[in-house]
Amino acid sequence: MDFRYPVYKPYFTGKERDYVLDCIDSTWISSKGKYIGEFEGKFARYLEMPHALSVSNGTVALHLALQALGIGPGDEVLVPTLTYIASANAVTYTGAKVVFVDSDVDYWQIDINDARRRITPRTRAIMPVHLYGHACDMGAVLALAREHDLFVIEDCAEAIGTRYAGQLVGTFGHIGCFSFFGNKTITTGEGGMLVTRDSTIADRIARLKGQGLAKDREYWHDIVGYNYRMTNICAAIGSAQMEAIDEVLGRKRALAATYSEALRGLPLELHREQQGTVHSYWMVTMLLDDPYHRDPLRSHLKLAGIETRPLFHPLHQMNMYLRPGESYAVADMIAPRGVNLPSYPDLSDGDVHEIAGSIRGYFEQVKGQ
């Protein structure tokens, strides 16, 4: 159905159309063309990173990161169970084992104490996921990684513009991975990016994403690679999007503040921002005090033309990743209480108050029954 207020929609500046038409006029529409380098350059400068490599989506960015670091059969990778399925699937593609980790109760990010308990001699990497635009405790992640000689792969699919201790996420670990799907803060339709400070890792990623092509011999492939390249058309959209990133991030933080004010006093809480971090609010997310109300509330909002999403299901509940006998109490407690609210940049304050009014109306109706 069409919603008056969808949970998300892209924010276009107008430059996207101009740049895409320029691609078509130039005939450079596949994985070569000027916008590939332009987009990668803008992204690298924004993050103040020496290397940014575009790919076809965020999932393959994670896969390439793991491959570039040599993760494979016999290895284990620590991944939060409360995340999107791509985080775990990318590990599985390599033949390595996903080791799930519970969440911290206050900010829903990877629980470092639980991660420490799950380390074995086979653990090679940790994948902090900056969930819904909030930063993980990267100081604690890096300390644990140094203690156990682990690679750090940051999953920043939902967190461009998020900061920890004044530094943008994606710049702390060995590799940072981003997504530009249509519902992300910055979009290319489909697309992803890897960033790293290590030139050797960057060279390896570049070869892997381009079918293992050798640098110095035309059409000679000396490793097994993948066709994970971004198209020039997608990069053109991304290049235009980067020109408005500060505007988009500012608007999303303003939306979260308006929601916070408009929903005050109801039996719920919004995703909080930890001191020392800057939340980019990919999605404005609320936790209901009582999980019983989540589905009825979502149905009530749907009838009012307001689209919502549930939080991700913990991955250890999925059939292919079942972990009988293992406990993830915090993730299991958070997930059934969570709702993502409409969070697109051109949502007005008046729209937010209307959405909040519908939420308030639901609880008044329940109270009157």
Number of C-alpha atoms within 10 A of each C-alpha: 6 8 13 12 22 18 18 22 18 18 18 17 11 11 16 20 14 12 21 20 15 16 21 12 10 11 11 16 20 15 21 15 18 14 26 24 18 17 25 21 17 17 22 19 13 14 18 15 16 14 21 26 25 30 31 25 23 27 24 26 30 31 21 27 29 25 19 19 18 12 23 18 13 11 19 24 26 25 25 31 28 28 26 17 15 16 24 26 16 22 27 17 15 17 14 20 20 23 22 26 27 24 26 18 14 12 17 24 25 31 21 22 15 16 20 16 9 13 17 12 8 12 22 23 22 27 26 29 27 26 25 24 26 31 31 26 20 19 12 13 24 18 13 18 18 12 10 16 13 20 21 28 27 27 29 29 31 27 29 28 27 25 21 20 14 10 15 19 28 30 20 19 22 18 29 26 33 27 32 24 20 16 21 23 30 29 25 27 20 20 26 29 27 30 30 25 18 13 11 11 17 21 14 17 26 23 20 22 23 18 19 20 20 14 13 7 9 8 11 12 15 13 12 12 19 15 14 21 23 23 22 26 26 29 36 28 24 28 26 26 23 17 13 15 16 10 11 22 21 14 20 23 19 16 24 24 14 17 22 19 11 19 20 13 10 14 12 15 16 19 23 17 16 15 9 12 19 21 27 26 29 29 28 25 24 21 20 20 15 12 15 11 15 18 14 12 20 21 14 16 20 17 10 14 16 21 22 22 15 17 20 18 18 23 22 24 13 11 8 8 16 11 15 8 5 9 13 18 12 16 26 18 14 23 19 21 20 24 23 23 25 23 27 24 22 16 17 14 15 10 15 22 16 14 23 22 13 17 18 19 15 18 14 12 9 11 8 7 5
